[in-house]
Amino acid sequence: MKPRVAANLVWMLFERGLQVGIGVVVVAMLARALGPVGFAHFQYAQSVVLIAASFALVCAAEVVVPRLVAASGPDAERTRHALLAHAFALRLGGGVIGYLLMCGYLGITSPDAEIWHAALLLGIAILLREPFGVVSAWMQARTHNRPGVLFNVLAVGTKAALVGALFLYGVREVSGYAAAFAIEAIVVAALQMLYFRLRMREHRVGGLFSVDWQRTRLHDLLTSGALFWGSFILMMAARRVDQLVLQPAVAAADFGAYAACMQILDNFTVLASVLAAGVAPAYVYARGNLAEARTNAGRVAVALAAVGLLGGAVIAACAPWIVHLLYGHAFAPTVTLLQAAALLTALVFADVGLTLLAVHLRRPEWIAAKWLAVFAVTLLFDLAVVPRYGNWGAVAGYGLGNAVAVLVGLALYWRCRPAPSMAAP
């Protein structure tokens, strides 16, 4: 691995680890400051916002980065600038759609006013994070993620400081903490744009409105990223639909206990993506032979599942201590939920490993089909079971949805097996 690439990967992993670590501390302060009911309102608003935010990722890095890398010639910087401007416009349009859909959903479901206030503030990130995130794609194309990592670290540090100050001053309003999260998105967007403008000025590239806007380029970016976009929307919906169904079916304190459980597991399952990102380039993506890439993807999936099972067992065994340390005695019902759900995270790890093969073969339609199946099964199951069994129905739906993801991944893994003649030496 080249030193520049290795250093870039280290910076990315450092950022992810720091984000998770600070995120755990921030969530612990939120839970203790807001209590089960306030924490439930905050988490529900955040779930709605996360689903709406997926609409802003119109052209993902998988679409933008290769085009940035391919740009060459004397006008390469102007071409890249125009490409980024078109991607920014599409993402901003998607973000506006997502924000309006969020408001429409909250208006139909008529949740508590506290949820409304939190969602409107948290939703600011919908309009900023992905549109200005095109600068991160530009940095990735240059194999120079260090500035972006520093920007994110500074922003998350600002959020943590604000949340800590609110916690120490005894603030109990959900909207105050939501504002701290909104400021994080504002800081990142401002630093990204400032850095980009300073670097582009060196190449004497004009501003956003000096771009030669082309409908064909907008159409190309939109259609090329449609499957990735749809997959991401379905994935976020599948991951959060349990909370949307559960919230009106149980008391706020019960929902807070479930949300606290899922928050812990979300932070743990991030490890699957980090590990996969570290091994996939060398062990899967670099393999030109289908049989070898498929075999390695299977081995990675098994290894990740083992890590998930071991880690889940540790979390289940330490659940009373973890919940008491992070959330306090008020979240005692979270312990039993965490003990049951932690073991199911092995399915998440296995799914991440199996997905590597679809990514290697550049088959986004497989990923979209998988998340469509997961979303449909989880939604139907939760609508039928959650109103009767509450949190335990949601835990069962969590396990079922992840099991469906693994089964679809195994089916696709089996489908793309090499023919016997090809596999023979």
C-alpha positions as a Python dict, from the first residue, in 0.01 Angstrom:
ca = {
    (1, 'M'): (0, 0, 0),
    (2, 'K'): (138, 341, -94),
    (3, 'P'): (229, 569, 200),
    (4, 'R'): (-12, 841, 85),
    (5, 'V'): (-301, 593, 58),
    (6, 'A'): (-213, 434, 394),
    (7, 'A'): (-196, 773, 566),
    (8, 'N'): (-529, 871, 411),
    (9, 'L'): (-689, 550, 543),
    (10, 'V'): (-545, 610, 890),
    (11, 'W'): (-696, 958, 899),
    (12, 'M'): (-1036, 823, 792),
    (13, 'L'): (-1028, 548, 1057),
    (14, 'F'): (-913, 798, 1318),
    (15, 'E'): (-1208, 1023, 1239),
    (16, 'R'): (-1457, 734, 1255),
    (17, 'G'): (-1323, 615, 1591),
    (18, 'L'): (-1327, 966, 1735),
    (19, 'Q'): (-1681, 1025, 1607),
    (20, 'V'): (-1803, 707, 1776),
    (21, 'G'): (-1621, 780, 2101),
    (22, 'I'): (-1749, 1136, 2130),
    (23, 'G'): (-2092, 1020, 2015),
    (24, 'V'): (-2116, 777, 2307),
    (25, 'V'): (-2029, 1051, 2555),
    (26, 'V'): (-2276, 1296, 2398),
    (27, 'V'): (-2559, 1042, 2402),
    (28, 'A'): (-2485, 962, 2767),
    (29, 'M'): (-2517, 1331, 2859),
    (30, 'L'): (-2837, 1361, 2654),
    (31, 'A'): (-2996, 1064, 2829),
    (32, 'R'): (-2906, 1184, 3176),
    (33, 'A'): (-3010, 1544, 3108),
    (34, 'L'): (-3337, 1475, 2928),
    (35, 'G'): (-3453, 1160, 3107),
    (36, 'P'): (-3636, 872, 2935),
    (37, 'V'): (-3919, 1087, 2796),
    (38, 'G'): (-3708, 1375, 2665),
    (39, 'F'): (-3449, 1133, 2529),
    (40, 'A'): (-3729, 944, 2352),
    (41, 'H'): (-3848, 1264, 2186),
    (42, 'F'): (-3495, 1353, 2075),
    (43, 'Q'): (-3424, 1007, 1935),
    (44, 'Y'): (-3754, 991, 1748),
    (45, 'A'): (-3689, 1330, 1589),
    (46, 'Q'): (-3340, 1216, 1494),
    (47, 'S'): (-3475, 898, 1332),
    (48, 'V'): (-3717, 1098, 1116),
    (49, 'V'): (-3438, 1339, 1020),
    (50, 'L'): (-3196, 1058, 927),
    (51, 'I'): (-3449, 906, 687),
    (52, 'A'): (-3522, 1246, 533),
    (53, 'A'): (-3149, 1319, 503),
    (54, 'S'): (-3105, 1018, 276),
    (55, 'F'): (-3291, 1208, 2),
    (56, 'A'): (-3002, 1456, -15),
    (57, 'L'): (-2752, 1190, -128),
    (58, 'V'): (-2859, 1210, -491),
    (59, 'C'): (-2517, 1144, -642),
    (60, 'A'): (-2302, 956, -397),
    (61, 'A'): (-1925, 946, -384),
    (62, 'E'): (-1939, 631, -598),
    (63, 'V'): (-2064, 855, -880),
    (64, 'V'): (-1875, 1179, -820),
    (65, 'V'): (-1527, 1056, -721),
    (66, 'P'): (-1452, 848, -1038),
    (67, 'R'): (-1552, 1143, -1256),
    (68, 'L'): (-1330, 1379, -1057),
    (69, 'V'): (-1036, 1141, -1090),
    (70, 'A'): (-1094, 1096, -1463),
    (71, 'A'): (-1090, 1472, -1535),
    (72, 'S'): (-768, 1565, -1714),
    (73, 'G'): (-623, 1821, -1950),
    (74, 'P'): (-558, 2194, -1920),
    (75, 'D'): (-916, 2264, -1807),
    (76, 'A'): (-925, 1980, -1555),
    (77, 'E'): (-984, 2206, -1255),
    (78, 'R'): (-1268, 2389, -1427),
    (79, 'T'): (-1422, 2055, -1523),
    (80, 'R'): (-1399, 1933, -1164),
    (81, 'H'): (-1545, 2260, -1037),
    (82, 'A'): (-1838, 2234, -1277),
    (83, 'L'): (-1894, 1871, -1178),
    (84, 'L'): (-1897, 1960, -809),
    (85, 'A'): (-2135, 2250, -868),
    (86, 'H'): (-2383, 2025, -1051),
    (87, 'A'): (-2358, 1761, -778),
    (88, 'F'): (-2410, 2032, -515),
    (89, 'A'): (-2725, 2155, -690),
    (90, 'L'): (-2870, 1804, -711),
    (91, 'R'): (-2794, 1728, -348),
    (92, 'L'): (-2938, 2059, -234),
    (93, 'G'): (-3255, 1988, -429),
    (94, 'G'): (-3275, 1643, -273),
    (95, 'G'): (-3218, 1797, 70),
    (96, 'V'): (-3504, 2043, 22),
    (97, 'I'): (-3730, 1755, -82),
    (98, 'G'): (-3620, 1556, 223),
    (99, 'Y'): (-3681, 1849, 460),
    (100, 'L'): (-4029, 1907, 318),
    (101, 'L'): (-4112, 1536, 340),
    (102, 'M'): (-3999, 1540, 702),
    (103, 'C'): (-4229, 1832, 778),
    (104, 'G'): (-4514, 1660, 594),
    (105, 'Y'): (-4468, 1336, 789),
    (106, 'L'): (-4457, 1517, 1123),
    (107, 'G'): (-4764, 1716, 1024),
    (108, 'I'): (-4960, 1399, 943),
    (109, 'T'): (-4851, 1207, 1253),
    (110, 'S'): (-4893, 1514, 1477),
    (111, 'P'): (-4624, 1429, 1736),
    (112, 'D'): (-4545, 1621, 2051),
    (113, 'A'): (-4441, 1986, 2001),
    (114, 'E'): (-4102, 1901, 2155),
    (115, 'I'): (-4042, 1653, 1871),
    (116, 'W'): (-4134, 1918, 1615),
    (117, 'H'): (-3887, 2169, 1756),
    (118, 'A'): (-3608, 1912, 1771),
    (119, 'A'): (-3672, 1787, 1417),
    (120, 'L'): (-3678, 2135, 1266),
    (121, 'L'): (-3339, 2212, 1422),
    (122, 'L'): (-3181, 1874, 1354),
    (123, 'G'): (-3315, 1897, 997),
    (124, 'I'): (-3078, 2185, 922),
    (125, 'A'): (-2817, 1915, 862),
    (126, 'I'): (-3031, 1782, 575),
    (127, 'L'): (-2973, 2106, 387),
    (128, 'L'): (-2601, 2128, 465),
    (129, 'R'): (-2424, 1798, 527),
    (130, 'E'): (-2463, 1623, 191),
    (131, 'P'): (-2471, 1929, -40),
    (132, 'F'): (-2148, 2069, 105),
    (133, 'G'): (-2022, 1712, 139),
    (134, 'V'): (-1922, 1728, -230),
    (135, 'V'): (-1605, 1891, -98),
    (136, 'S'): (-1532, 1566, 88),
    (137, 'A'): (-1571, 1379, -243),
    (138, 'W'): (-1326, 1625, -400),
    (139, 'M'): (-1076, 1556, -119),
    (140, 'Q'): (-1126, 1182, -159),
    (141, 'A'): (-1053, 1207, -530),
    (142, 'R'): (-728, 1384, -442),
    (143, 'T'): (-647, 1113, -180),
    (144, 'H'): (-621, 1392, 76),
    (145, 'N'): (-890, 1347, 343),
    (146, 'R'): (-689, 1503, 623),
    (147, 'P'): (-850, 1854, 601),
    (148, 'G'): (-1197, 1701, 599),
    (149, 'V'): (-1111, 1488, 901),
    (150, 'L'): (-986, 1793, 1088),
    (151, 'F'): (-1302, 1985, 998),
    (152, 'N'): (-1522, 1702, 1126),
    (153, 'V'): (-1317, 1667, 1443),
    (154, 'L'): (-1344, 2042, 1509),
    (155, 'A'): (-1719, 2034, 1446),
    (156, 'V'): (-1790, 1730, 1662),
    (157, 'G'): (-1572, 1882, 1933),
    (158, 'T'): (-1780, 2199, 1915),
    (159, 'K'): (-2099, 1994, 1947),
    (160, 'A'): (-1961, 1799, 2242),
    (161, 'A'): (-1853, 2122, 2415),
    (162, 'L'): (-2197, 2277, 2366),
    (163, 'V'): (-2377, 1965, 2487),
    (164, 'G'): (-2142, 1947, 2785),
    (165, 'A'): (-2209, 2311, 2872),
    (166, 'L'): (-2585, 2259, 2848),
    (167, 'F'): (-2555, 1948, 3063),
    (168, 'L'): (-2349, 2123, 3331),
    (169, 'Y'): (-2591, 2415, 3343),
    (170, 'G'): (-2881, 2174, 3395),
    (171, 'V'): (-3066, 2245, 3069),
    (172, 'R'): (-3357, 2005, 3021),
    (173, 'E'): (-3508, 2134, 2695),
    (174, 'V'): (-3472, 1903, 2394),
    (175, 'S'): (-3449, 2196, 2151),
    (176, 'G'): (-3133, 2326, 2320),
    (177, 'Y'): (-2946, 2004, 2253),
    (178, 'A'): (-3089, 1983, 1900),
    (179, 'A'): (-2944, 2329, 1835),
    (180, 'A'): (-2599, 2200, 1935),
    (181, 'F'): (-2631, 1924, 1673),
    (182, 'A'): (-2738, 2181, 1412),
    (183, 'I'): (-2434, 2396, 1489),
    (184, 'E'): (-2210, 2096, 1418),
    (185, 'A'): (-2349, 2073, 1063),
    (186, 'I'): (-2310, 2450, 1014),
    (187, 'V'): (-1945, 2444, 1126),
    (188, 'V'): (-1856, 2156, 893),
    (189, 'A'): (-2028, 2317, 592),
    (190, 'A'): (-1862, 2655, 654),
    (191, 'L'): (-1513, 2507, 689),
    (192, 'Q'): (-1553, 2286, 382),
    (193, 'M'): (-1665, 2571, 162),
    (194, 'L'): (-1397, 2807, 291),
    (195, 'Y'): (-1123, 2552, 224),
    (196, 'F'): (-1259, 2473, -122),
    (197, 'R'): (-1282, 2839, -221),
    (198, 'L'): (-926, 2905, -107),
    (199, 'R'): (-791, 2612, -306),
    (200, 'M'): (-995, 2689, -616),
    (201, 'R'): (-877, 3048, -610),
    (202, 'E'): (-527, 2917, -675),
    (203, 'H'): (-655, 2780, -1007),
    (204, 'R'): (-850, 3101, -1083),
    (205, 'V'): (-1178, 2915, -1092),
    (206, 'G'): (-1490, 3129, -1052),
    (207, 'G'): (-1774, 3095, -806),
    (208, 'L'): (-2077, 2872, -809),
    (209, 'F'): (-2281, 3099, -1033),
    (210, 'S'): (-2005, 3127, -1294),
    (211, 'V'): (-2046, 2759, -1383),
    (212, 'D'): (-2165, 2664, -1728),
    (213, 'W'): (-2480, 2479, -1624),
    (214, 'Q'): (-2564, 2183, -1846),
    (215, 'R'): (-2886, 1986, -1832),
    (216, 'T'): (-2714, 1681, -1979),
    (217, 'R'): (-2459, 1677, -1695),
    (218, 'L'): (-2734, 1704, -1435),
    (219, 'H'): (-2920, 1419, -1602),
    (220, 'D'): (-2607, 1203, -1618),
    (221, 'L'): (-2529, 1252, -1248),
    (222, 'L'): (-2890, 1190, -1151),
    (223, 'T'): (-2935, 872, -1353),
    (224, 'S'): (-2590, 732, -1278),
    (225, 'G'): (-2648, 761, -905),
    (226, 'A'): (-3016, 663, -903),
    (227, 'L'): (-2958, 307, -780),
    (228, 'F'): (-2711, 415, -511),
    (229, 'W'): (-2956, 688, -408),
    (230, 'G'): (-3251, 449, -393),
    (231, 'S'): (-3044, 193, -202),
    (232, 'F'): (-2942, 447, 57),
    (233, 'I'): (-3298, 570, 108),
    (234, 'L'): (-3423, 213, 148),
    (235, 'M'): (-3138, 128, 385),
    (236, 'M'): (-3207, 424, 613),
    (237, 'A'): (-3581, 353, 605),
    (238, 'A'): (-3521, -13, 689),
    (239, 'R'): (-3288, 78, 974),
    (240, 'R'): (-3527, 331, 1131),
    (241, 'V'): (-3877, 209, 1047),
    (242, 'D'): (-3890, 15, 1375),
    (243, 'Q'): (-3872, 339, 1571),
    (244, 'L'): (-4133, 510, 1353),
    (245, 'V'): (-4378, 224, 1416),
    (246, 'L'): (-4288, 184, 1785),
    (247, 'Q'): (-4311, 547, 1894),
    (248, 'P'): (-4691, 587, 1873),
    (249, 'A'): (-4752, 233, 2006),
    (250, 'V'): (-4580, 259, 2346),
    (251, 'A'): (-4527, 509, 2626),
    (252, 'A'): (-4249, 763, 2575),
    (253, 'A'): (-4038, 609, 2854),
    (254, 'D'): (-4060, 264, 2692),
    (255, 'F'): (-3960, 410, 2356),
    (256, 'G'): (-3667, 584, 2525),
    (257, 'A'): (-3548, 248, 2663),
    (258, 'Y'): (-3558, 92, 2315),
    (259, 'A'): (-3390, 392, 2152),
    (260, 'A'): (-3111, 377, 2409),
    (261, 'C'): (-3058, 8, 2328),
    (262, 'M'): (-3039, 74, 1954),
    (263, 'Q'): (-2802, 367, 2009),
    (264, 'I'): (-2551, 137, 2177),
    (265, 'L'): (-2582, -125, 1903),
    (266, 'D'): (-2551, 136, 1626),
    (267, 'N'): (-2219, 250, 1773),
    (268, 'F'): (-2100, -111, 1793),
    (269, 'T'): (-2203, -211, 1440),
    (270, 'V'): (-2005, 81, 1295),
    (271, 'L'): (-1707, -146, 1363),
    (272, 'A'): (-1827, -375, 1083),
    (273, 'S'): (-1797, -100, 821),
    (274, 'V'): (-1458, 8, 956),
    (275, 'L'): (-1318, -346, 941),
    (276, 'A'): (-1467, -409, 596),
    (277, 'A'): (-1321, -83, 463),
    (278, 'G'): (-982, -188, 590),
    (279, 'V'): (-967, -536, 435),
    (280, 'A'): (-1189, -512, 126),
    (281, 'P'): (-951, -317, -105),
    (282, 'A'): (-673, -577, -75),
    (283, 'Y'): (-868, -898, -23),
    (284, 'V'): (-1178, -846, -240),
    (285, 'Y'): (-1168, -543, -471),
    (286, 'A'): (-814, -609, -595),
    (287, 'R'): (-897, -963, -706),
    (288, 'G'): (-954, -984, -1080),
    (289, 'N'): (-1063, -1347, -1061),
    (290, 'L'): (-1431, -1386, -969),
    (291, 'A'): (-1379, -1715, -784),
    (292, 'E'): (-1105, -1567, -567),
    (293, 'A'): (-1299, -1246, -495),
    (294, 'R'): (-1611, -1448, -408),
    (295, 'T'): (-1418, -1682, -178),
    (296, 'N'): (-1249, -1394, 2),
    (297, 'A'): (-1579, -1208, 42),
    (298, 'G'): (-1726, -1520, 201),
    (299, 'R'): (-1432, -1551, 438),
    (300, 'V'): (-1459, -1184, 533),
    (301, 'A'): (-1831, -1229, 600),
    (302, 'V'): (-1766, -1528, 827),
    (303, 'A'): (-1487, -1346, 1010),
    (304, 'L'): (-1703, -1036, 1058),
    (305, 'A'): (-1994, -1248, 1181),
    (306, 'A'): (-1761, -1406, 1437),
    (307, 'V'): (-1646, -1062, 1552),
    (308, 'G'): (-2008, -948, 1576),
    (309, 'L'): (-2110, -1256, 1774),
    (310, 'L'): (-1819, -1224, 2014),
    (311, 'G'): (-1870, -852, 2060),
    (312, 'G'): (-2246, -899, 2100),
    (313, 'A'): (-2188, -1163, 2367),
    (314, 'V'): (-1958, -925, 2556),
    (315, 'I'): (-2215, -644, 2532),
    (316, 'A'): (-2492, -876, 2651),
    (317, 'A'): (-2283, -993, 2946),
    (318, 'C'): (-2189, -636, 3041),
    (319, 'A'): (-2531, -483, 2964),
    (320, 'P'): (-2616, -385, 3327),
    (321, 'W'): (-2282, -210, 3367),
    (322, 'I'): (-2296, -41, 3022),
    (323, 'V'): (-2650, 93, 3071),
    (324, 'H'): (-2578, 213, 3425),
    (325, 'L'): (-2256, 386, 3315),
    (326, 'L'): (-2405, 558, 3010),
    (327, 'Y'): (-2766, 624, 3096),
    (328, 'G'): (-2818, 577, 3469),
    (329, 'H'): (-3084, 399, 3675),
    (330, 'A'): (-3372, 564, 3487),
    (331, 'F'): (-3299, 342, 3186),
    (332, 'A'): (-3304, 9, 3372),
    (333, 'P'): (-3552, -146, 3119),
    (334, 'T'): (-3286, -103, 2851),
    (335, 'V'): (-3073, -378, 3008),
    (336, 'T'): (-3292, -674, 2911),
    (337, 'L'): (-3353, -532, 2565),
    (338, 'L'): (-2979, -490, 2511),
    (339, 'Q'): (-2904, -842, 2631),
    (340, 'A'): (-3143, -986, 2374),
    (341, 'A'): (-3064, -757, 2081),
    (342, 'A'): (-2684, -755, 2118),
    (343, 'L'): (-2650, -1114, 1997),
    (344, 'L'): (-2845, -1025, 1681),
    (345, 'T'): (-2574, -782, 1571),
    (346, 'A'): (-2374, -1075, 1431),
    (347, 'L'): (-2623, -1065, 1142),
    (348, 'V'): (-2532, -701, 1071),
    (349, 'F'): (-2162, -789, 1055),
    (350, 'A'): (-2229, -1084, 822),
    (351, 'D'): (-2440, -864, 592),
    (352, 'V'): (-2162, -605, 562),
    (353, 'G'): (-1920, -879, 456),
    (354, 'L'): (-2157, -1028, 199),
    (355, 'T'): (-2226, -683, 51),
    (356, 'L'): (-1860, -653, -48),
    (357, 'L'): (-1914, -894, -337),
    (358, 'A'): (-2197, -686, -485),
    (359, 'V'): (-1980, -374, -455),
    (360, 'H'): (-1687, -554, -620),
    (361, 'L'): (-1905, -666, -910),
    (362, 'R'): (-2059, -316, -938),
    (363, 'R'): (-2413, -446, -896),
    (364, 'P'): (-2598, -169, -708),
    (365, 'E'): (-2929, -321, -817),
    (366, 'W'): (-2853, -618, -591),
    (367, 'I'): (-2805, -386, -295),
    (368, 'A'): (-3124, -196, -378),
    (369, 'A'): (-3322, -521, -404),
    (370, 'K'): (-3185, -637, -70),
    (371, 'W'): (-3282, -321, 116),
    (372, 'L'): (-3624, -317, -49),
    (373, 'A'): (-3684, -669, 83),
    (374, 'V'): (-3555, -577, 429),
    (375, 'F'): (-3770, -264, 445),
    (376, 'A'): (-4087, -441, 329),
    (377, 'V'): (-4047, -737, 566),
    (378, 'T'): (-3954, -521, 865),
    (379, 'L'): (-4238, -276, 807),
    (380, 'L'): (-4504, -546, 767),
    (381, 'F'): (-4376, -742, 1068),
    (382, 'D'): (-4357, -435, 1292),
    (383, 'L'): (-4704, -314, 1194),
    (384, 'A'): (-4844, -657, 1286),
    (385, 'V'): (-4643, -729, 1602),
    (386, 'V'): (-4527, -402, 1763),
    (387, 'P'): (-4874, -270, 1863),
    (388, 'R'): (-4923, -588, 2068),
    (389, 'Y'): (-4576, -667, 2201),
    (390, 'G'): (-4418, -321, 2210),
    (391, 'N'): (-4041, -311, 2256),
    (392, 'W'): (-4001, -687, 2227),
    (393, 'G'): (-4185, -685, 1896),
    (394, 'A'): (-3943, -417, 1773),
    (395, 'V'): (-3644, -626, 1886),
    (396, 'A'): (-3785, -925, 1698),
    (397, 'G'): (-3833, -705, 1391),
    (398, 'Y'): (-3473, -587, 1422),
    (399, 'G'): (-3351, -945, 1416),
    (400, 'L'): (-3584, -1047, 1134),
    (401, 'G'): (-3480, -755, 914),
    (402, 'N'): (-3111, -833, 957),
    (403, 'A'): (-3177, -1202, 893),
    (404, 'V'): (-3351, -1113, 565),
    (405, 'A'): (-3050, -900, 464),
    (406, 'V'): (-2817, -1196, 526),
    (407, 'L'): (-3043, -1441, 342),
    (408, 'V'): (-3061, -1214, 37),
    (409, 'G'): (-2684, -1170, 51),
    (410, 'L'): (-2633, -1547, 65),
    (411, 'A'): (-2870, -1598, -228),
    (412, 'L'): (-2678, -1347, -439),
    (413, 'Y'): (-2350, -1497, -323),
    (414, 'W'): (-2469, -1839, -443),
    (415, 'R'): (-2605, -1698, -768),
    (416, 'C'): (-2273, -1549, -878),
    (417, 'R'): (-2072, -1866, -817),
    (418, 'P'): (-1833, -1945, -1108),
    (419, 'A'): (-1927, -2225, -1346),
    (420, 'P'): (-1749, -2558, -1273),
    (421, 'S'): (-1536, -2521, -1583),
    (422, 'M'): (-1425, -2176, -1475),
    (423, 'A'): (-1350, -2287, -1121),
    (424, 'A'): (-1142, -2583, -1231),
    (425, 'P'): (-761, -2531, -1223),
}
